[in-house]
Amino acid sequence: MRIDYVYKICTKEEWNNFKQKKSWQGSENDIDDGFIHLSDKDQVNKTLKKYFSNQKNLILLIIKTDTLSNLIWEKSTNEEKFPHLYSELKLESVIDSKEITGDQHLF
């Protein structure tokens, strides 16, 4: 199965810094883990609920997978495979961004 897009939830501040620098190593958690945590379309709502509940000023980045180098699908603690990016994320890979409002269901 081919996945064309993956998704990254970040803060508005992280997104604004990313746009200025044109590349991004990810959030503090990503840097600590050594890769950028991403989600596919079916995972993004669970990721939002589990890791970002009650947070404000969030942005959803929509990322084209064929522009990414070092994207690896790996099992997480629940045995579900998630996309992990083992390189910096380039701004040109982000095809769109959307503000996340409240307890919004993204897909």
N, C-alpha and C positions, 0 to 999 in steps of 0.2 A: 504494500500500500504506500502510495506516495503522498507526502504531506507538503503542501505548497507554502503554508504559512505557520509560524509559531508566534507566541505572544509573550510579552514581558510586562508585568505590572511594576510601576515605579512611581516615585513621588514627582510632583511638578518641579521641585527643586532639582532633582536628579535629571529630569528631562531637559530643563533649561540649561544646565551645565553641559549635558551631552550635546545639545544643539550647538553650543558655542565651541566646544572642543572637537566636534565631528567624529569622535570615537569615545568609547566608554568601556571600562573594565567591569562595570556592574555595581551593585549596591555593596555595602560593607559585608553583608552576609555572603554575597557572591565571591568577593575578594578573599574572604576567610576560607571559603570552600574550594577555591581554585578554579571555578568555572561560573558562568552566568546561568542561573536557573531560568528556564523557559517552560512554557506549557503549550500543548496543542489545543485546538479549539474545544475539545471535549473535557479538558482538564482545567481550563482557565477559571471557571466559576468556583470549582473546589479550591483552587489556589487562592483566589480572592477571599473566600470565606475563611479558610484555615489560617492564612498568614497576614491578611490585611483587614480583618473585621474591625470596625470602629475607627479606621483611619480615614482621614480626609486628604484632599488634594492629591488624588491618585490619577495616574494616566495609564492607559493601556496602549502599548506599542504593538503594531502589527508588522511582522518581520518576514521578508521573503526568504525562504530556506535556501534557494539555489544561489544566494549571494554569500552564504556563510561558509567559512572554512572551519574545520574542527568541530562540527556539530555531531554529537554522539548521543544516542538514545540509551539511557542507563536505568536500571531498576532502582526505585527508591525504597524506603523502608516498608512500604505496603506491597512491594513486588510489581507495582505499576511502572512502566517505562516512561521516563520524562526526557525531553530534549535538554541537553547541557551543552553550552558553548564554551569550548576550551580555547578561545581567543577573544580579543577585544571585539566589541560590536561597533561596526562602522555606521555612521548616520545614513549613508546611501542604502543600507539594507532595510531601513525602516520605511515602509511605504505609506503608513498612516498612523495617526495617534488619536485617541479618543479620551475625553475626560470621563472619569468614573464618578458617578453621583450616587450618594446614599448606598442603599443595599441593592443596587442595580444588578439584574441578571444580564450578563454580557452577551450570551448567545442562547 
